[in-house]
């Protein structure tokens, strides 16, 4: 286990870890540019202000040298005063231009990032259910929050800084060549050392910024998972194990973050050293040239000032480049999600469905989540309008998979599913799911009022419709006893009310949606007897007149079903009514006997 380094001790560089580099850095920059490009007019103004600000910034040292040669040395103090006033005006205009460019850039950056964030959130809801099966929710949250915020901070500052530094360096180099090519060549002797140093640093920072983003995403995923499962953790007394696992992941983040920041910290140290070397070279060589009359004192002062500033734009470029690398690492993770294939598009001949009767047929359906295996094989089921079909069988028999296929979260590999004689492939997924109601074991309630949670089943429902659905679901009596009745605020995932009450609200929500087909994963195994009776009564009202598929765990539900489908290892091995299957004394008979023995236990 990789523990975090002790305080004061440097983390060892993870030389054995797999190097992670941006897969397509320039491609990611182009994609970010596409978001910025939607504001071309403002971008042009930003560039104009940046150029203007850079030019004015370069004029300061030049005018200082001019003042020495033309006013200070000759003793023209009136002209010197006028030039000082002109210099003050230049700096004032430079500050105004810099403020405008930053003000406009922040607006453009926030608009671009807001659009990117909306696109990402929209994409998360377009992705198929299968996408989330092998991914931590915390890691996905990290992409929506931290990675995009990283891009936002970089766009707010780094883009302008990069452009300004590049213009300043180019302009400064041009002025230096114009003033004295010889001193310019002498000054440029530090460039090879600067380039080699920067190449060595950036070759490492890009890798560690990428690792830092990945490690942060994994840590966020682990924290989200551990907090969601805190009751399980405490039930099994696994607190210390979870802390150890957190320390391990935190240690990996510490190491990658340490080396990313350490290598980045080399940049100002390198630049300061080269800046001092450059100034010493200019002072020595320039002094000799001035003594011999090859350059004026003003030019020497201008060069000394430029030499002092010469490494600053390069330093800014290097610093912002590393910040940009961090943003690219985050943006790549965002675009990786945006470029994922969403849920398969509806077929061209797919149309909306309404007012279905509920005649459901699965004919010779086979499906596998992974290539090389089969979850269900050659399944044929026919549910007539208004019938209740119970799916029974051991864990892994394929009951939940049938639910997934009926709702088109997945499509069958072989065979066909038809509703009212029409293949589901010719129906749009959204209209198909609007005809279905789901009551599952894991009830999810949103943070908000009870009224809003029930209304989620049909957003245009009136308060009277909501109350009627709650009454039919046997939920009204407990709702009105709450402090604020239907306006009682629920915490995230319905914390604060019992599991049975959550289930009643879920049934009310489904009743309000008024679906034609029901998919019920019976959820009364952990409910007290009184609440179970209330839920069963509500389910009976819900199922009346609707085609219902029930994953059955209770004898009462199984016996009341019109048809029972017995599954084992992905195949239908028996089907019929309760009485018919009991007469056969086959798999269902033995399963039923086990259920009765279990129910009889105290």
C-alpha positions, 0 to 999 in steps of 0.5 A: 500500500502506498501511504502518503509521505510523512510530513517534511519528507519528499514523496519519491518520484513514481518512476515505475508508474506508467507515464500518462501524456495528453493523447491529443493536446493540440486537438483539445486546444482546437476544441476549446477554441471552438467554444471561444470562437462563438464570440469572435467580435469580442475576441478581436477586441481582446486581441486589439487591446492586448496588442495595444497594451503590449506596445505601450508597455514596451514604450516605457524603457525606450522613452526612458533611454530617449529621455537620458540621451536627449533631455537629461544629458543635455540638461533640457529639463523642460523637455524631460518634464514633458516626456515624463507626462507623456510616459505617465499617459502611456502607462495610464492607457496601458492600464486601461487597455489591460483592464478592458482585455481582462474584463472582456476575456472573463466574459468570453471565458465564462460564456464558453465554460458555461456552454461546455458545462451544459454540453457535458451535463446534457451528454451525461443524460444522453449516455446509455445505462451501460456507460455508468456500470464500470465508472465511479460516479465521483469521477464523473462528478469531478469532470463536471466540477473540478476539471471544467473549473480548471479550464475556466480559471485558465481561460480567465487568465492564461490565454491573455497572459500567453498572448501578451507575453508572446507579443511583449517578447517579440516586440522587445526583441525587435526593439533591441535589434533596432537599437543595437544588434551587437548587444542583442546577440550578447543578450540572446546567449542565454536562450539555449540554456533557457530552452534546454531548461524549459524542455526538461521541465515541461517534459515532466510537468505535463505527465504529472498534471495528467496524473494529478487530474486522474488521481483526483478523479479517482479520489473523488470517486472513492469519497463519493462511494464511501459516503454513500455506503457509510451505513454498510461501512459501519455495519461491518466495522470497516472504518479503519480499512476505508481510512487506509484505502483513502490514505493510499489514494490520497498518497498517490494524489500527493505524489503526483501533485508534489512532482507537478508543482515541484517541477513547475516551481523550477521555472521561476528559479531558472528564469531568475538565475538567467535574468541575473546572468543576462543583466550582468552580461549587459552591464559588463559588455554594454559598459565597455561599448559605452566607454568606447562610444559604440552605444549611448548611455540612454541605449545602455539604460534601455537595454539594461531595462529590457534585459531585466524584463527579457526573461519575464515574458518567457517566465510568464509563457513558461508558467502559463504553459504549465497552467495550460497543460493542467487545463488541457489535462482536465479538458481532455477528460471532459471531451472524452465524455463529450465524444462518447457515443450516446444512447443509440439513436432511434431508427429512421423509421421509429415513431412515437407511440401513444395509447397502447393496449399493452400486448407484449411479446418477447420472441426468441430473445437472446442477449449478453452484456459482454461478448462471449457470454449470454445472460438470457437465451432464446426467451419467449414470453407473451403478456396479454393486455392487463395481465400480470406476469411474474418473473421468478428464479434464482439470482442471475437467472436474467429477470432484471435483464428482461426489464432492461430489454423491455425499456430499451436500455439495451437491445436484444442481440437476437430475437424481437420484442413487440408491443401491440404487434409493433417491434420496439425498434420502430418506436422512439425510446422516449415515447416507449418509456413514457408508456412504462412505469417503474417501481424498483427496489432502490427508490430514489427521491430528489431533494425537494418537496414531496409534492415535486417528487410525486409530480416528477411522474407528470410535470403538468399535473395539478396539485389535485392530481398529485393528492389523488395519486398519493391517496391511491398509493396509500401515501396521503395519510402519512404525508399530511402528518408531516410538518408541512404536508405536501410541501415538506422538504426532503433531503437528498435521496429522501433521507428523513422518511422510512423505506416504506414511505419512500416506496409509497411515494414512488408508487404515487409517482408512477400512478400519476404518470398513468403508464400502460405497462408496469415493470415492478421489482417488488420491494417489500422484503425489508418492510414491516408487516403493516407497511407491506399491506399498505404497499400491496394495496397500492400496488394492486390499484396500480396494476389494475387494468395494466400489463405488469411484469413483476420480479416476484419475491413474495408468495402472495404476489407470485400466486396472484399473477396471471402467469408465472415465468420461471427462469434459470441460467437465462432460459425459460424452463417453466411457465404457467399459473401457480396451480399449473406449475405446482401440479408439475412438481418441477423447478417452481414446485421446489422453489415455492416450497423453499419460499414457504419454508422461509416464510414460516421461519420466525 
